[in-house]
Amino acid sequence: MLLPALSAARESARTTGCLANLKQLTFAYKVYSHDNNGWIRPARDRAGTYFISHLQKELYPDSKSVKLASRAGERHFVMFKCPSESHPWGSYSEGFFAYGNYCCNSYLGGFSHRTNAENFPIPQHESALTDASKAITLTDSRYFNSPNIKEVSYLGFRHGSGVTATVGTTTISYSGNGQVNVSFYDGHAETFQKSHFYNAKGNSIQSRFTDGMCSERSKQLWKNQPTN
């Protein structure tokens, strides 16, 4: 009886550590808007650089020589490492996590190098948020080759007791009653069951990624930007 209880306690501690990471990363993610007239940090900027590369430089300014997609990066950039994930970092072409274990909501950050393609949403403006406590910002990821999330299928339900992982070419599949950690733009983070993102028929609830936003207002503001 002691071993299952000890295992559950350890996983609970890892989940708590993951939530703490997400809160810290979300705080750093939000700093961008203060210097950019209320625009939320893009998932991918005009130069094609992913948000995580900017956070890496901002949070670890003395680590320019450490590559994120490496075992050294996994040991060094601890804020990007989910304590519940045992699969290593490295090149995604070799089946490893190339961007850490978290990803950002593409419908919140958007892609500032694309302005009208349906599959590439524009960034949101803070004034267009109707409820920051519902606006998903960062989540656990199961993808090796992308730091951005556009679909429920990207979520990594790795937390909880009895979760087993099957490693694929570009993703990890988690079986069992796994849970996922999610942060929101107001700064809080929560742990969710699969039922929050999938309905009773097993269909994904894609609207979770646009909750708390008014994209039409952001689109209007974006059109008025002289350098969009």
GUSEMAR-66629 format. One record per residue (C-alpha): x negated, y, z. Coordinates in steps of 0.02 Angstrom, whole numbers, padded with zeros to 5 digits, always signed. Each point is the difference from the previous one (the first is absolute). Layout:
GUSEMAR-66629
XYZ/...
//
This chain:
GUSEMAR-66629
+00000+00000+00000/-00146+00117+00032/-00072-00009-00176/+00157+00061-00092/+00024+00139+00127/-00182+00052-00018/+00012-00003-00189/+00158+00108+00004/-00084+00123+00118/-00150+00016-00114/+00109+00029-00152/+00100+00130+00095/-00162+00091+00039/-00053-00008-00184/+00168+00069-00054/-00018+00143+00124/-00174+00036-00067/+00068+00005-00177/+00136+00123+00050/-00133+00111+00078/-00100-00004-00163/+00153+00051-00100/+00038+00144+00116/-00177+00068-00012/-00005-00020-00189/+00169+00085-00018/-00061+00148+00101/-00151+00016-00116/+00111-00026-00152/+00110+00147+00051/-00143+00124+00022/-00005+00022-00189/+00166+00092-00006/-00062+00139+00115/-00129+00050-00130/+00110-00030-00153/+00155+00106+00024/+00104-00139+00074/-00031-00129-00136/-00022-00175+00069/-00164-00088-00035/+00016-00092-00167/-00020-00187-00008/-00114+00035-00148/-00061+00174-00041/-00028+00095-00163/-00175-00072-00016/+00068-00177+00017/-00071-00024+00175/+00102-00102+00123/+00050+00078+00166/-00099-00129+00098/-00164+00060-00076/+00035+00175+00065/+00047-00064+00173/-00159-00104+00003/-00106+00155-00028/+00098+00107+00122/+00005-00126+00143/-00175-00071-00027/-00102+00146-00072/-00168-00081+00040/+00038-00163-00089/-00023+00044-00182/-00118-00145-00028/+00125-00129+00066/+00112-00074-00133/+00181-00026+00052/+00020-00159-00103/-00130-00099+00094/-00029-00100+00158/-00101+00146+00067/+00148+00114-00036/+00116-00117+00093/-00111+00012+00154/-00027+00187-00015/+00168+00075-00050/+00094-00077+00145/+00148+00118-00017/+00042-00077-00168/-00011-00177+00070/+00158-00088+00063/-00048-00104+00153/+00124-00136-00053/-00078-00024-00172/-00142-00127-00012/-00025+00000-00189/-00162+00095-00041/-00032+00159-00099/-00096+00007-00163/+00030+00011-00187/+00182-00030-00047/-00060-00091-00157/-00071-00131+00119/+00160-00011+00103/-00040+00117+00145/+00078+00157+00072/-00079+00145-00095/+00089+00145+00086/+00019-00055+00180/+00159-00075+00070/+00120+00147-00014/+00086+00091-00142/+00099+00160-00018/+00176+00027-00063/-00013+00056-00181/+00172+00081+00008/-00060+00114+00139/-00174+00043-00061/+00034-00019-00184/-00128+00011-00139/-00053+00178-00037/-00085-00051-00164/+00168-00055-00071/+00145+00122-00012/+00142-00085-00093/-00027-00188-00014/+00138-00096+00088/-00120-00126+00074/-00112+00136+00072/+00098+00109+00123/-00059+00177+00034/-00059+00053+00173/+00129+00055+00128/+00001+00169+00085/+00023+00007+00189/+00148+00116-00020/+00087-00137-00103/-00003-00123+00144/+00172-00020+00074/-00061-00110+00144/-00186-00023+00027/+00034-00140+00125/+00071-00105-00143/-00130+00043-00132/-00115-00152-00015/-00181+00055-00012/-00119-00148+00025/+00029-00187+00014/-00085-00168+00017/-00048-00060-00174/-00022-00173-00074/-00079+00059-00164/-00187-00007-00033/-00004+00121-00145/+00113+00146+00047/+00005+00125+00145/+00173+00060-00053/+00170-00080+00023/+00149+00018-00117/+00097-00159+00039/+00053-00100+00151/-00100-00146-00069/-00161+00095+00042/+00034-00008+00187/-00110-00112+00107/+00108-00091+00128/-00152-00062+00095/+00047+00033+00181/+00081-00120+00122/-00026-00176+00064/-00001-00147-00120/-00040+00101-00157/-00103-00093-00129/-00090+00080-00147/-00024-00067-00176/-00133+00090-00100/+00036+00032-00184/-00096+00088-00138/+00054+00177+00043/+00110-00020+00153/+00030-00095+00161/+00167-00083+00033/+00055-00010+00181/+00123-00136+00050/+00098-00013+00160/+00090+00135+00100/-00130+00133-00038/+00018+00184+00041/-00071+00156-00082/-00065+00161+00078/+00054+00165-00076/-00041+00182+00039/+00112+00150-00035/-00035+00180-00044/+00050+00064+00172/-00149-00098+00068/+00082-00151+00082/-00025-00182-00050/+00112-00151+00019/+00000-00189-00025/+00139-00069-00111/+00074-00170-00037/+00024-00052-00181/+00186+00035+00018/-00037+00186+00000/-00065-00012-00179/+00102-00147-00066/+00188-00023+00004/+00093-00160+00045/-00013-00061-00180/-00188+00021+00002/+00000+00152-00115/-00121+00139+00041/+00065+00167+00065/-00105+00114-00110/+00086+00158+00066/-00100-00014+00163/-00144+00085-00091/+00101+00156-00042/+00092+00017+00166/-00020+00172+00079/-00044+00086-00165/+00085+00114-00125/-00098-00036-00158/+00102+00120-00107/-00058+00148+00105/-00181-00057-00017/+00021-00016-00188/+00064+00178-00012/-00143+00066+00106/-00125-00101-00100/+00061+00075-00165/-00037+00172+00070/-00181-00043+00042/-00117+00093-00119/-00127-00142+00000/+00106-00156+00014/
//
